[in-house]
Amino acid sequence: MHIMEGYLDPIWCAVWFILAIPFIVFGARAIVKLMREHPEQKMTVALSGAFIFLLSSLKLPSATGSSSHPTGTGLSAVLYGVSATSFLALIVLIFQAILLAHGGITTLGANVFSMGIFGPLCGILIWNLMRKAGASIPVSMLGAAVVADLLTYVCTSVQMGLNWGGYTEFLTTFAVTQIPLAIVEGILFYMFATYLLNNKPEVFETAGGIIFPRKEAQAVTETGSKKSKWVYTAGFAIIAVAVIAILAYGSMHGFGFGGADDAAGGIVGDDYEPWWTGIWGDYELPGETESMLFALQAAIGAIIIGFFIGRYTKSKAERESGDSGNGGSKREPVETVSEPAAPAKTEKYYYR
């Protein structure tokens, strides 16, 4: 997901920019149009971007001995299409490239293409296939999130391989490392899709667009799980156990859990000098500062997600309390019919 500055030849940097720019432009226009025509969608769009902000800032250990980041693009891809996801991914990647020296400006086109275009496109295709096969919305969301995450890193491996060769080494470094993390991300989005079905199911009415969301909205008849609390508890328990097991396994085998991005640099060769070191030059952020900025990025995403959950959980509670006050059913307006007015009495006057 994060190809470092100066690790792609200028010609390949240009190629990936040319491929990514049309999606970014269409995505910006699509989001602006959506905000104008459906202002009620602002919070959901912000929520989709918040997941990308939050999950892409978390460096999680993998069973292969290195660590990497989830992508968080599954929800945005399913709800708003590839173009909108590419624009949201661009915002996150610029934030990381400028403030965290993570990724790069010259490799921005390649990183947007893998994280915001190719991975989400594969995720949407899986979503549509699973929905047509009869899978539920949470299960389909799980599949879309896993594929969007994993195929992002497969694309990154191909991008590096096209420039350097050694496809197998890059696939081992990026894609194999990402398998357990993609599954963890899928479980997380399964839980959140369950939450949305319980509180705001209408967001899925236009889900599954390829470039843009579907124009024809279809009513969502599926409801969330009645045992959603058990879904959340079991999901977080599985994620916690998986992370602890990976850390324990790594400790037994002496894993350092270094970043997969750094490992890719080792494949290229320690004697390679990047042709450009970026706006930061040779300066490296102190570890504490870098951790603080990653925590800031995660906090931005977490605050938006928390606000969304609080707002719509409260709205659902208010709706349910209103319905229960009406005997559990909404009262239909009673149409009153007024009787025709009696004709006015007329008095007769006689004149002599």
C-alpha positions as CSV (number, residue, x, y, z in Angstrom):
1,M,0.0,0.0,0.0
2,H,2.9,2.4,0.8
3,I,5.5,2.3,-1.9
4,M,8.3,4.5,-0.5
5,E,9.6,7.7,-2.1
6,G,12.0,7.1,-5.0
7,Y,11.5,3.3,-5.2
8,L,9.6,3.5,-8.6
9,D,11.3,4.8,-11.7
10,P,9.9,8.1,-12.9
11,I,8.3,6.5,-16.0
12,W,6.3,4.1,-13.7
13,C,5.4,7.0,-11.4
14,A,3.9,8.8,-14.4
15,V,2.0,5.6,-15.6
16,W,0.3,5.1,-12.3
17,F,-0.6,8.8,-12.0
18,I,-2.1,8.7,-15.5
19,L,-4.2,5.7,-14.6
20,A,-5.3,7.1,-11.2
21,I,-6.1,10.7,-12.0
22,P,-9.4,10.0,-14.0
23,F,-10.8,8.0,-11.1
24,I,-9.8,10.8,-8.6
25,V,-11.5,13.5,-10.7
26,F,-14.7,11.5,-11.2
27,G,-14.6,10.7,-7.5
28,A,-14.4,14.3,-6.4
29,R,-17.2,15.3,-8.8
30,A,-19.3,12.3,-7.6
31,I,-18.9,13.3,-3.9
32,V,-19.7,17.0,-4.6
33,K,-22.8,16.0,-6.5
34,L,-23.9,13.6,-3.8
35,M,-23.5,16.3,-1.1
36,R,-25.6,18.7,-3.1
37,E,-28.4,16.3,-4.0
38,H,-28.4,14.3,-0.8
39,P,-27.0,16.3,2.0
40,E,-28.3,13.7,4.5
41,Q,-25.4,11.5,3.1
42,K,-22.7,13.7,4.4
43,M,-22.3,11.8,7.7
44,T,-22.1,8.4,6.0
45,V,-19.5,9.7,3.5
46,A,-17.5,11.0,6.4
47,L,-17.9,7.7,8.1
48,S,-16.5,5.8,5.1
49,G,-13.5,8.1,5.0
50,A,-13.0,7.8,8.8
51,F,-12.6,4.0,8.5
52,I,-9.8,4.5,5.9
53,F,-8.2,7.1,8.3
54,L,-8.5,4.8,11.3
55,L,-7.6,1.3,9.9
56,S,-4.7,2.5,7.6
57,S,-3.0,4.0,10.7
58,L,-3.0,0.7,12.6
59,K,0.2,-1.4,12.2
60,L,-0.8,-4.9,13.1
61,P,1.6,-7.9,13.4
62,S,1.3,-10.8,11.0
63,A,2.1,-14.5,11.3
64,T,4.8,-14.1,8.7
65,G,7.0,-12.1,11.1
66,S,6.4,-8.6,9.8
67,S,3.6,-6.1,10.3
68,S,1.3,-4.1,8.0
69,H,-1.8,-1.9,7.8
70,P,-5.4,-2.7,7.0
71,T,-6.9,-0.4,4.3
72,G,-10.4,0.3,5.5
73,T,-11.7,0.8,2.0
74,G,-14.4,-1.9,1.9
75,L,-17.3,0.2,3.3
76,S,-16.7,3.2,1.0
77,A,-16.3,0.9,-2.1
78,V,-19.6,-0.9,-1.4
79,L,-21.6,2.2,-0.6
80,Y,-20.1,4.8,-3.0
81,G,-18.2,3.0,-5.7
82,V,-14.5,3.0,-6.8
83,S,-14.2,6.6,-7.9
84,A,-15.4,8.1,-4.5
85,T,-13.1,5.6,-2.7
86,S,-10.1,6.7,-4.8
87,F,-10.7,10.3,-3.7
88,L,-11.0,9.4,-0.1
89,A,-7.9,7.3,-0.3
90,L,-6.0,10.2,-1.9
91,I,-6.8,12.4,1.1
92,V,-5.5,9.8,3.6
93,L,-2.3,9.0,1.5
94,I,-1.5,12.7,1.2
95,F,-1.9,13.1,5.0
96,Q,0.5,10.2,5.5
97,A,3.0,11.2,2.8
98,I,3.3,14.8,4.0
99,L,3.0,14.5,7.8
100,L,4.3,11.0,8.4
101,A,6.8,10.5,5.5
102,H,4.9,7.3,4.9
103,G,4.5,6.5,1.2
104,G,5.5,9.4,-1.0
105,I,4.5,12.1,-3.4
106,T,6.1,10.6,-6.5
107,T,4.5,7.2,-5.7
108,L,1.1,8.7,-4.8
109,G,-0.4,7.7,-8.1
110,A,0.7,4.0,-7.6
111,N,-0.5,4.0,-4.0
112,V,-3.9,5.5,-4.8
113,F,-4.3,3.0,-7.7
114,S,-3.6,0.0,-5.4
115,M,-5.5,1.1,-2.3
116,G,-8.2,3.3,-3.8
117,I,-9.0,1.7,-7.2
118,F,-7.8,-1.9,-7.8
119,G,-8.5,-3.3,-4.3
120,P,-11.9,-1.6,-4.0
121,L,-12.9,-2.7,-7.5
122,C,-12.2,-6.3,-6.6
123,G,-14.1,-5.9,-3.4
124,I,-17.2,-4.6,-5.2
125,L,-17.1,-7.5,-7.6
126,I,-17.1,-10.0,-4.8
127,W,-19.9,-8.1,-3.0
128,N,-22.1,-8.3,-6.1
129,L,-21.3,-12.0,-6.7
130,M,-22.1,-12.9,-3.0
131,R,-25.3,-10.8,-3.0
132,K,-26.5,-12.5,-6.2
133,A,-25.7,-15.9,-4.7
134,G,-28.0,-15.1,-1.7
135,A,-25.4,-14.2,0.9
136,S,-26.5,-11.7,3.6
137,I,-25.3,-8.1,3.7
138,P,-22.9,-8.7,6.7
139,V,-21.4,-11.8,5.1
140,S,-21.1,-10.0,1.7
141,M,-19.5,-7.1,3.4
142,L,-17.0,-9.4,5.1
143,G,-16.0,-10.9,1.7
144,A,-15.8,-7.4,0.1
145,A,-13.5,-6.1,2.9
146,V,-11.2,-9.1,2.9
147,V,-10.8,-9.0,-0.9
148,A,-10.4,-5.2,-1.1
149,D,-7.6,-5.4,1.6
150,L,-5.8,-8.4,0.2
151,L,-5.9,-7.4,-3.5
152,T,-4.6,-4.0,-2.6
153,Y,-1.3,-5.6,-1.5
154,V,-1.3,-8.0,-4.5
155,C,-1.5,-4.9,-6.7
156,T,1.4,-3.3,-4.8
157,S,3.4,-6.5,-5.3
158,V,2.8,-6.3,-9.1
159,Q,3.7,-2.6,-9.2
160,M,7.0,-3.3,-7.5
161,G,7.5,-6.4,-9.7
162,L,7.0,-4.4,-12.9
163,N,9.7,-2.0,-11.8
164,W,12.1,-4.4,-10.2
165,G,11.2,-8.0,-11.2
166,G,11.1,-10.6,-8.4
167,Y,7.3,-10.9,-8.3
168,T,7.5,-13.9,-5.9
169,E,9.5,-12.1,-3.3
170,F,7.2,-9.0,-3.4
171,L,4.1,-11.2,-3.2
172,T,5.5,-13.0,-0.2
173,T,6.4,-9.8,1.5
174,F,3.1,-7.9,0.9
175,A,0.3,-10.3,-0.1
176,V,1.1,-13.3,2.2
177,T,1.7,-11.0,5.1
178,Q,-1.7,-9.4,4.5
179,I,-3.9,-12.6,4.6
180,P,-4.5,-12.7,8.4
181,L,-4.9,-8.9,8.6
182,A,-7.4,-8.9,5.7
183,I,-9.5,-11.5,7.6
184,V,-9.4,-9.4,10.7
185,E,-10.6,-6.4,8.7
186,G,-13.4,-8.5,7.2
187,I,-14.6,-9.5,10.7
188,L,-14.6,-5.9,11.8
189,F,-16.7,-4.8,8.8
190,Y,-19.1,-7.8,9.3
191,M,-19.8,-6.4,12.7
192,F,-20.3,-2.9,11.5
193,A,-22.6,-4.0,8.6
194,T,-24.7,-5.8,11.3
195,Y,-24.8,-2.5,13.2
196,L,-25.9,-0.6,10.1
197,L,-28.7,-3.1,9.4
198,N,-30.0,-2.6,12.9
199,N,-29.8,1.2,12.9
200,K,-29.6,2.6,9.3
201,P,-30.4,-0.1,6.8
202,E,-31.2,2.4,4.0
203,V,-27.5,3.1,3.4
204,F,-27.4,-0.2,1.5
205,E,-30.1,0.7,-0.9
206,T,-27.6,1.9,-3.5
207,A,-24.8,-0.5,-2.6
208,G,-22.7,-2.4,-5.1
209,G,-21.9,0.3,-7.7
210,I,-18.8,-0.3,-9.8
211,I,-17.6,3.3,-10.6
212,F,-20.5,5.1,-9.0
213,P,-23.3,3.8,-6.7
214,R,-26.3,2.4,-8.4
215,K,-28.8,5.0,-9.5
216,E,-31.8,2.8,-8.9
217,A,-32.3,2.5,-5.2
218,Q,-33.8,-0.8,-4.0
219,A,-35.5,-1.2,-0.7
220,V,-33.5,-3.2,1.8
221,T,-35.8,-5.9,3.3
222,E,-33.0,-7.6,5.3
223,T,-32.8,-6.9,9.0
224,G,-29.9,-7.1,11.4
225,S,-29.2,-9.9,13.7
226,K,-31.4,-10.1,16.8
227,K,-28.3,-11.3,18.6
228,S,-26.2,-8.5,17.5
229,K,-24.6,-8.1,20.9
230,W,-23.2,-11.6,20.6
231,V,-22.0,-10.8,17.1
232,Y,-20.0,-7.8,18.4
233,T,-18.6,-9.7,21.4
234,A,-17.6,-12.7,19.4
235,G,-16.1,-10.6,16.6
236,F,-13.9,-8.5,19.0
237,A,-12.9,-11.7,20.9
238,I,-11.8,-13.4,17.7
239,I,-9.7,-10.3,16.7
240,A,-8.1,-10.1,20.1
241,V,-7.3,-13.8,20.3
242,A,-5.8,-13.7,16.7
243,V,-3.6,-10.8,17.5
244,I,-2.4,-12.3,20.8
245,A,-1.7,-15.6,19.2
246,I,0.3,-14.0,16.4
247,L,2.4,-12.0,19.0
248,A,3.0,-15.2,21.1
249,Y,4.0,-17.1,18.0
250,G,6.3,-14.3,16.9
251,S,7.9,-14.1,20.4
252,M,8.6,-17.9,20.3
253,H,10.3,-17.6,16.9
254,G,12.1,-14.3,17.5
255,F,10.1,-12.2,15.0
256,G,10.8,-8.5,15.0
257,F,7.5,-7.6,13.3
258,G,9.2,-4.9,11.1
259,G,7.1,-3.1,8.6
260,A,6.4,-4.9,5.3
261,D,7.2,-1.6,3.5
262,D,10.7,-1.7,4.9
263,A,11.1,-5.4,4.0
264,A,10.3,-4.5,0.4
265,G,13.2,-2.0,0.4
266,G,15.4,-4.9,1.5
267,I,14.3,-6.9,-1.6
268,V,15.4,-4.0,-3.8
269,G,18.8,-4.0,-2.2
270,D,20.4,-2.1,0.7
271,D,22.9,-0.5,-1.6
272,Y,20.1,1.2,-3.7
273,E,19.9,4.9,-3.4
274,P,16.3,6.3,-4.1
275,W,16.3,8.8,-6.9
276,W,14.3,11.2,-4.7
277,T,14.1,11.3,-0.9
278,G,10.9,13.4,-0.8
279,I,10.1,16.7,0.9
280,W,11.5,15.5,4.1
281,G,14.9,14.7,2.6
282,D,17.1,12.5,4.8
283,Y,15.3,13.7,7.9
284,E,13.6,11.0,9.9
285,L,10.8,11.7,12.4
286,P,11.6,10.7,16.0
287,G,9.8,7.5,16.9
288,E,7.7,9.3,19.5
289,T,6.6,12.0,17.0
290,E,5.7,9.4,14.4
291,S,3.7,7.4,16.9
292,M,1.9,10.6,18.0
293,L,1.0,11.5,14.4
294,F,-0.3,8.0,13.7
295,A,-2.3,8.2,16.9
296,L,-3.7,11.6,15.7
297,Q,-4.8,10.0,12.4
298,A,-6.4,7.1,14.3
299,A,-8.1,9.6,16.6
300,I,-9.6,11.6,13.7
301,G,-11.2,8.4,12.3
302,A,-12.3,7.1,15.7
303,I,-14.0,10.4,16.7
304,I,-16.1,10.4,13.5
305,I,-17.0,6.8,13.8
306,G,-18.0,7.3,17.5
307,F,-20.1,10.3,16.6
308,F,-21.9,8.4,13.9
309,I,-22.6,5.4,16.2
310,G,-23.8,7.6,19.0
311,R,-26.0,9.7,16.7
312,Y,-27.8,6.9,14.9
313,T,-28.1,4.7,18.0
314,K,-29.9,7.6,19.7
315,S,-32.1,8.2,16.7
316,K,-33.2,4.6,16.7
317,A,-34.0,4.7,20.4
318,E,-36.1,7.9,19.9
319,R,-38.0,6.3,17.0
320,E,-38.7,3.1,19.0
321,S,-39.8,5.1,22.1
322,G,-42.1,7.2,19.8
323,D,-43.6,4.1,18.3
324,S,-44.2,2.5,21.7
325,G,-46.0,5.6,22.8
326,N,-48.4,5.1,20.0
327,G,-49.3,1.6,21.0
328,G,-46.5,0.1,18.9
329,S,-47.9,1.3,15.6
330,K,-48.0,4.6,13.8
331,R,-51.3,6.3,13.8
332,E,-52.7,6.9,10.4
333,P,-54.1,10.4,9.8
334,V,-57.9,10.5,10.0
335,E,-59.6,12.3,7.2
336,T,-62.5,14.4,8.4
337,V,-65.4,15.1,6.1
338,S,-67.3,18.3,6.8
339,E,-71.0,18.3,6.3
340,P,-72.4,20.7,3.8
341,A,-73.7,23.9,5.4
342,A,-77.4,24.3,5.6
343,P,-78.8,26.9,3.2
344,A,-79.2,30.3,4.7
345,K,-82.8,31.3,5.6
346,T,-84.2,34.0,3.6
347,E,-86.9,36.4,4.9
348,K,-89.6,37.7,2.7
349,Y,-90.6,41.3,2.9
350,Y,-93.9,42.7,1.5
351,Y,-94.1,46.2,0.5
352,R,-97.3,48.1,-0.1
